[in-house]
């Protein structure tokens, strides 16, 4: 949103539908050999270069918001940044220092304290394309990661699988629902079909059913 706002503010002359349509037509003419592309590039930069110079001089620089803590790796200030997975905290000395962590205000679990099971360093929460996860702060020396929330353990049912003889267990699906399947998954993909629950009868329906069983006429 910020990028779009600044482009419209300083480059509205070329960031618009009409300009893009005209450029596509010109490129088609160039492709057909009816236009000198070097001449066209010169004409483009005669308009574009002054806009870039003006934006460089007049566009206010956005100050990074300080967190109020220092980087545990290099001692620089920690600042808030926006990434493709949302808001996060990183070192102000990026890219020389690549320390980063998740904004605690987004994830309650980030307030917990965990230590890396492999090297003993503090663990921090980071965000990936599959969601947040615990990661060792000693990265890249230590690349230990732990799921943010442990998966629910299968619950034994005391029944046997009719296909392979393995134990049947209750599992939680990725959609949050529970089902009964074979413990030998994925070798055995048996899933027990649960009977559908009947909807509770209304008082009127129950009374009508009783009257019918007695053989008495009813309206």
C-alpha positions in Angstrom: 0.0 0.0 0.0 2.9 2.4 0.8 4.6 1.5 -2.4 1.4 2.2 -4.4 0.9 5.5 -2.6 4.4 6.7 -3.4 4.3 5.5 -7.0 1.1 7.5 -7.6 2.5 10.5 -5.9 5.8 10.7 -7.8 5.3 8.6 -11.0 1.6 9.2 -11.9 2.7 10.3 -15.4 3.8 6.7 -16.3 1.9 4.6 -13.7 -1.4 4.7 -15.5 -3.4 2.6 -17.9 -3.1 5.0 -20.9 0.7 5.1 -20.7 0.9 1.3 -20.4 -1.4 0.8 -23.4 0.6 3.3 -25.6 3.8 1.6 -24.6 2.5 -1.9 -25.6 1.5 -0.5 -29.0 5.0 1.0 -29.5 6.6 -2.3 -28.5 4.5 -4.1 -31.1 5.7 -1.6 -33.7 9.3 -2.1 -32.6 8.9 -5.9 -32.8 7.7 -5.5 -36.4 10.8 -3.5 -37.3 8.9 -0.3 -38.0 10.4 1.7 -35.1 13.9 2.4 -33.8 14.1 1.0 -30.3 17.1 3.1 -29.3 15.2 6.3 -30.2 12.2 5.0 -28.2 14.4 4.3 -25.1 15.9 7.8 -25.3 12.5 9.3 -25.4 11.4 7.2 -22.5 14.3 8.1 -20.3 13.9 11.8 -21.2 10.6 11.6 -19.3 11.6 9.0 -16.7 14.9 10.2 -15.4 13.7 13.6 -14.1 10.9 11.8 -12.2 13.4 9.5 -10.5 15.6 12.4 -9.6 12.7 14.3 -8.1 11.5 11.3 -6.1 15.0 10.7 -4.8 15.2 14.3 -3.6 11.7 14.9 -2.4 10.3 11.6 -1.2 10.5 11.5 2.6 12.5 8.7 4.0 10.4 6.4 6.2 12.0 6.0 9.6 12.0 2.5 11.0 10.1 2.1 14.3 12.5 1.1 17.1 11.6 -1.9 19.4 13.6 -0.6 22.4 15.9 -3.6 22.6 19.3 -4.5 21.1 20.3 -7.3 18.8 21.6 -10.3 20.7 24.1 -11.0 17.8 25.7 -7.7 17.0 24.3 -5.2 19.6 22.6 -3.0 17.0 19.1 -1.7 17.5 16.1 -3.9 16.8 13.4 -2.4 14.5 10.0 -3.4 13.2 9.8 -4.3 9.5 7.1 -5.6 7.2 7.7 -8.8 5.2 5.7 -11.0 3.0 4.5 -13.0 6.0 3.5 -9.9 8.0 5.2 -7.7 10.6 8.5 -8.9 12.2 11.5 -7.7 14.2 15.0 -7.5 12.8 18.4 -5.9 13.3 18.9 -2.4 12.0 22.2 -3.5 10.6 20.6 -5.7 7.9 22.0 -7.1 5.6 25.3 -7.3 7.5 23.4 -8.8 10.5 20.5 -11.1 9.6 19.0 -11.6 13.0 15.2 -11.6 13.0 12.3 -12.6 15.3 8.5 -12.5 15.2 6.6 -9.6 16.6 5.3 -10.9 20.0 2.1 -8.9 19.8 1.0 -11.1 16.9 1.5 -14.5 18.6 0.8 -15.2 22.3 3.2 -18.1 22.3 6.1 -15.8 21.6 6.0 -14.6 25.3 7.1 -18.1 26.4 10.7 -18.9 27.0 12.3 -21.9 25.2 15.9 -23.0 24.9 17.2 -24.9 21.9 17.4 -28.7 22.6 20.6 -29.0 20.6 22.8 -26.0 21.6 21.0 -24.4 24.6 20.5 -20.9 23.0 17.2 -19.1 23.3 14.6 -20.0 20.7 12.5 -17.4 18.9 9.4 -17.5 16.9 9.6 -16.9 13.1 7.1 -17.0 10.4 7.2 -19.1 7.3 4.8 -19.8 4.4 3.2 -22.6 6.5 2.8 -20.4 9.6 4.9 -19.5 12.7 7.5 -21.9 14.2 10.2 -22.0 16.9 13.7 -21.4 15.6 17.1 -21.3 17.3 18.5 -17.7 17.7 22.0 -19.1 17.0 21.1 -19.6 13.3 22.9 -20.3 11.0 25.4 -22.1 13.3 22.4 -24.0 14.7 19.4 -24.7 12.4 17.1 -26.3 14.9 13.4 -25.7 14.4 10.4 -26.9 16.4 6.7 -26.7 15.5 4.8 -23.9 17.4 2.1 -26.2 18.5 2.7 -29.9 19.0 0.5 -32.3 17.0 -2.2 -34.1 18.9 -1.1 -37.6 19.7 -3.2 -40.5 18.3 -5.5 -42.0 21.0 -5.9 -45.8 21.1 -9.5 -47.1 20.7 -8.9 -50.8 21.7 -10.1 -51.9 18.2 -8.2 -53.8 15.5 -8.0 -52.8 11.8 -10.1 -55.2 9.7 -7.6 -54.9 6.8 -4.2 -55.4 8.4 -4.8 -56.2 12.0 -3.1 -53.1 13.4 -4.5 -51.0 16.2 -7.2 -48.4 15.4 -6.5 -44.9 16.8 -8.3 -41.6 16.9 -6.4 -38.9 15.0 -6.9 -35.2 14.4 -7.1 -34.2 10.7 -5.5 -31.1 9.3 -9.0 -29.6 9.2 -9.4 -30.0 13.0 -11.8 -32.9 12.9 -11.3 -36.3 14.6 -11.5 -39.7 12.9 -10.6 -43.3 13.5 -7.9 -44.8 11.3 -5.2 -47.5 11.3 -2.0 -46.9 13.3 0.0 -48.4 10.4 -0.7 -45.4 8.2 0.5 -44.8 5.5 1.1 -48.5 4.8 -2.5 -49.1 5.7 -5.0 -46.3 4.8 -8.1 -47.8 6.5 -10.5 -45.3 8.0 -13.5 -46.4 10.0 -16.8 -44.9 8.8 -18.6 -43.4 11.7 -22.5 -43.7 11.6 -24.2 -40.4 10.9 -25.8 -38.8 13.9 -29.6 -38.6 13.6 -31.1 -35.2 14.2 -33.1 -35.0 17.5 -36.8 -35.4 17.1 -39.1 -32.5 17.7 -41.8 -33.0 20.4 -44.5 -33.0 17.6 -42.7 -35.7 15.6 -42.3 -37.9 18.7 -46.0 -37.5 19.7 -47.0 -38.4 16.1 -44.8 -41.5 16.2 -46.3 -42.6 19.5 -49.8 -42.2 18.2 -49.0 -44.2 15.0 -47.6 -47.1 17.1 -50.8 -47.3 19.0 -52.9 -47.6 15.9 -55.0 -44.6 16.9 -56.1 -42.2 14.2 -54.6 -38.7 14.3 -55.3 -35.5 12.4 
